[in-house]
Amino acid sequence: MSQDILKYDFKEGLPQEIEILEMGPLYAEFEQELTTPHRAEFYQILWFQKGNPTHKVDFIGIDVVPNSVVFVNKNSVQQFDDKIPFDGKVLLFTANFFCKEESDIAFLKSSILFNDLFSIPKVDIPLITNLFEGLFNAIQHESSRPKDDYQADVLRNYLRNILLISERERRTQDFTEVKKGADLDLVMQFKELLEHQFNHEKSVVSYANQMHITKKRLNGATSKILGLTPKKIIDDRIMLESKRLLAHTRESVKEISFSLGFDEPTNFVKYFRKHNLSTPLEFRDSVLF
């Protein structure tokens, strides 16, 4: 039987919404929760220091090696390996903590670590392990101090350095660079709108109107940057959420169809079959374990 997608908020009571945890003790205490598909409303930096597990994010298995870092965007569905032992550190932080200025919001929205248009970001860091260790230790030390007027800014600077160093390293490791410009800006704006509206808005024209551009202009931007039409991107996002709900919740096909904005379950079944060559129930049966 499939399980509900567990959803976690950031721990209450911390002086700042940033925290570093050891994977070993965390796994020992919450093994069932971590090895079950779950999602969180905060960003996660997973530094695997030991072991070769397969970490799953949105149906994609990521082959981990020692001293590799996986960056998980908020609200992604992930699942830790329940067969291969591993250890490391987990850095958690919220957008509210990191985003003090408009430039911080823009930084997170454009970061290739959390918004890679082609893959789930994994960065191998054997050459900069000492640098990572120093920054993680600095965050832990600062977090243990009494809260004062400087603490949040100090922690943000350490975190920003981790992200900047990781981005620089990521670009040296089989990374497909997308040229910055108007087309990329439109694609990122479109994807942000889509993330908030896919369950009730499926019209390309509606998104183009919200962006104050024509449907043709939007199509030109997504085709150039991603090689996909806006309609295909919308369909892919709806299908991802459909598969998440079918694979990881007990919701009926009827409930899922209504939550995704379909007027009738039969329309959802037809839509799903068109894009996956199987019915929703056939897909659910194929992924049950």
Secondary structure, 3 states (H helix, E strand, C coil): CCCCCEEECCCCCCCCCEEEEEHHHHHHHHHHHHCCCEEECCEEEEEEEECCCEEEECCEEEECCCCEEEEECCCCEEECCCCCCCEEEEEEECHHHHCCCHHHHHHHHHCCCCCCCCCCCEEECHHHHHHHHHHHHHHHHHHHCCCCCCHHHHHHHHHHHHHHHHHHHHCCCCCCCCCCCHHHHHHHHHHHHHHHHCCCCCCHHHHHHHCCCCHHHHHHHHHHHHCCCHHHHHHHHHHHHHHHHHHHCCCCHHHHHHHCCCCCHHHHHHHHHHHHCCCHHHHHHHHCC
